[in-house]
């Protein structure tokens, strides 16, 4: 969406080293540096993170809710992908 | 037929307490209702910076000044979370701002009252943010995902606002007789406008029925108002101040206070643009937006130039 406020960016924050980057919201900015600085001021005013990603919202491709059923259907009938599908003799204990 | 199925899915999600997300199908009236409510909420955060900003240069200590700056900055942040939540409903930031600047969109009537003394900064944090928190805690479970997520962030930050306000009130209420009188005066002026923040009585609230049906709101205006009074009266008593309502009385049967309704004619008048500060507030917003235009243009020109040099 073109705007006098600059394009939309999605912000991802990493709370601590080693943890995944999690989406926390979006903002408007005109370029990468401004997006990063705005993200710092907007989403990490209280030490919520130690690393940030900003991504132009237009670069994100999302699955659509209408197709959700058929799109994720292949995973529905594959219980053998879960550990509890398999019988392990009691004598073995935890595996 | 097709539409019916979508509507059924939507209703089923609400019934299961599942959130509606931006790409989900939603009834047009649900979308409109949310755009109105979320943008009004965003505008309130942004306009709410003005009455408090009035005291930044005159805060009584460096500590008080730092705290107030941080609080006003938070309000700006809250406005931005909410604007982006509203934008997921398909309205641009420019259109949202335009609606505010032209008076098409409303903001909370409370910000059309003046901040006359330092005690008003205490009263706003304690009462106005206190009332806002009550509403926002409920909205953390609102049915629209982006709105609910913005609310979770806001509620985390809002608690400091209320506490810093009450701290100002304790300093004044336990200070000199003049300071205590100043605290009482602020309470007198802010009590009823704060009660109005929860909106008109349920019987006369035009938007309440849909808001409850769609689980945008989960409690009614009157329920929230009652809870606010029950919670706040003991805090007033601790300060040794008096609620400016002669009808305020504990009602053992309902385990809550009986209290006077605010003056709803005044509420309507302020909402319609005739409060003490409506023109000043909106004027300040429009001026800031206009005077910032060259910054937005320069930033856009710079970004364009950078992109060209990358492409070359």
Boltz contact constraints between the chains, C-beta under 6 A:
constraints:
  - contact:
      token1: [A, 1]
      token2: [B, 92]
      max_distance: 6.0
  - contact:
      token1: [A, 3]
      token2: [B, 92]
      max_distance: 6.0
  - contact:
      token1: [A, 3]
      token2: [B, 93]
      max_distance: 6.0
  - contact:
      token1: [A, 3]
      token2: [B, 94]
      max_distance: 6.0
  - contact:
      token1: [A, 4]
      token2: [B, 94]
      max_distance: 6.0
  - contact:
      token1: [A, 4]
      token2: [B, 296]
      max_distance: 6.0
  - contact:
      token1: [A, 5]
      token2: [B, 93]
      max_distance: 6.0
  - contact:
      token1: [A, 26]
      token2: [B, 84]
      max_distance: 6.0
  - contact:
      token1: [A, 30]
      token2: [B, 299]
      max_distance: 6.0
  - contact:
      token1: [A, 30]
      token2: [B, 300]
      max_distance: 6.0
  - contact:
      token1: [A, 30]
      token2: [B, 303]
      max_distance: 6.0
  - contact:
      token1: [A, 31]
      token2: [B, 303]
      max_distance: 6.0
  - contact:
      token1: [A, 31]
      token2: [B, 306]
      max_distance: 6.0
  - contact:
      token1: [A, 42]
      token2: [B, 77]
      max_distance: 6.0
  - contact:
      token1: [A, 42]
      token2: [B, 80]
      max_distance: 6.0
  - contact:
      token1: [A, 64]
      token2: [B, 23]
      max_distance: 6.0
  - contact:
      token1: [A, 65]
      token2: [B, 23]
      max_distance: 6.0
  - contact:
      token1: [A, 65]
      token2: [B, 24]
      max_distance: 6.0
